[in-house]
Amino acid sequence: MNDMSWLCSRLCANRAKLRRCSPKDVSQFIGQFALGLLVLALACACSGRSSSPPTQTGQSCTAAAQCYPGLQEGGALKGTVTCLTQVSGGYCTHTCSVDTDCCAVNGECTASRPQVCSPFESTGQKYCFLSCEDSTVREANVSDANTYCTTYASTAFICRSTGGGVQNRKVCSP
């Protein structure tokens, strides 16, 4: 039995025995199978962003060593690299004094979205965060801050307060 005969017999085993399986049946099956795989691949690709944001700030982490690969060496970043483990899944960031300390080094921010320097949970220490402040959301022509975060950070992110007291800012976070 040649390969085509074997394939025909396997594909057509459940069809009515009154009809012979032809190469046309095989090619039709293969075409439908390929189309199904294409639809599945597109569905997976279009199902939303991954849980990691498209910028280094905000990536998931369990330790600071996982953050800003290739940028920690030589002290290029303006601040100390930190993994905020108080945030669900961890949040890569670094210390800062002013907004311009964020995205100050080439390669630090892989997306051109504004970041802000803000205290986190009233600790007094300031960190860089992906901004979702009203002006940022308006400039991006997005309907609301949560949509902005799910679009430009991760489907798992929302716009929330940093909890930094009087210096509180609105940022994208899990």
N, C-alpha and C positions, 0 to 999 in steps of 0.2 A: 504494500500500500504506500503510495507516494505521500509527500507532505500535504498537498492540496486535498487529496482524498480523505486523509485523516482529519484535517481541519474541517472539511465539509461534514464529515460524519459526526464530529463533536458538536459543531454549531447547530446542526440540523437534527440532532438526536431527538429533541422534544417536539419537532414539527410533525405534522401529519405525514405518515409514511407513504402516502399516495404520491408525493412529489419528491423528485430528486433534488438534492442540494447542488447548486451550481456555483462556479466561481463568482458569478454575479451576486449570489447570496452572501458569499464570504466578503466581497468588497463592500457590499452594503452594510454588513455587520461591522466591519472595521471602520468604515466612515462614521457610523453612529457612535461607536466606541470612542473614536478620536474626538468627535464633537462633544461627547459627554466629558471627556478629560479636559478639553479646552474650557468648557463652562465651569467645571469644578476649579480649575486653576484661576480663572478670572474671579470667581466668587471668593476664593481665598485671598487673592491679591487686593480685592476691593472691599474687604470686610472691615476696613478701618486701619488705623495706624497701630503699630505695635505698642506695647506698654512702655517702651523707651522713647523719650522725646527725640526730635531731630536736632537737638543741640546738646552739647556736653553738660551744661548746667541742667540739672533735673534728672539726669540718668539714674537708674536704679543702682543701688550699691549696698554693700554691707561694711565696707572699709574704704578709707580715703585713697588707698593705693589703687582702687579700681577706677578712680575718677581722673579725667583729663589725661588719658594715655599719651605719652610723648611730650607733654607740656610741663610735667612736674619737675623734670630734670633741669638743673641750672637756675631754678627759681624764677622762671620767666613770668609766671602769673603774679598779678598784683594782690597777694594775700596768701593765706595758708589754705591748702586744699582740705576740704572737710566732707565727710559723708554724714548727713543729718539722719541719724537712725531713728529719731523721734517721728519722722515722716514715714508713712506706710511704704514699705519696699525700699526705703533709703532714698536720699536725694543728694546727688553730687553738686557741690558748690565750692566757693572759697570765700574767705573773709574779704571785707572791703571797707573803705571809708566813705566813698562817694560813688554815684552811679557810673562815672567814667572809669572806675576800677574794673567794672564788669565788661567783658569783651574787649579788653585793652590790648590783648596779645593776639597776633595772627594765629588762627586755628583754634582759639578758645571757644568761639561761638560758631558753630557750623551753620546756623540759620541767621538770617538778618532780622531777627525779632529783638525788640528792646528788652534789656534787663535792668533791674533796679537793685540798689543796695539798701537793705533794710534790716532792722533788728528782727530776730526770730523768737517768738514766744516770750517776749519781755526779758530775754537773757542779757540784753545790752550789747551782745556781739552782733555785728552786721555781716550779712552774707548776700551774695548775688542770687537773684531769682528772676525767672522769666516773668515779665510784667504782663498784667491784664488790666491795667488801669484804664479808666474811661477813654482817655485821649489815645492810647495805644489801640484799643478796640475800634474806636471811630476811624482812625487812620487806616486800619486794615479793612474797612467796610464790612465788618462782621456784625450780625444782629445783636449779639449779647456776649458778655464776658466768658460764660461757660462754653459757648460755641467756639469762641476764640481759642480757649485752652484745649478743647478736644481736637480742633483743627491744626493748631500749630505746636502743640506739645505732645499730647497722647490722649487716646480715648478714655483713659483712666483718670485724667486730670480735670480739675474744676478750678474756677477762680475763687480764691479765698484770701482772707486777711493773714498777714504774717504774724499778727498778734504782738506787734512791736510797740505797743503803747502809743504815745503821741507821734511817733515816727512810723506808724503802721502803713503798710503798702498793700496793694492788691496784686497777688501773684498766682501763677498757675502751679498747682501742686496736687498730688494724689489725695 
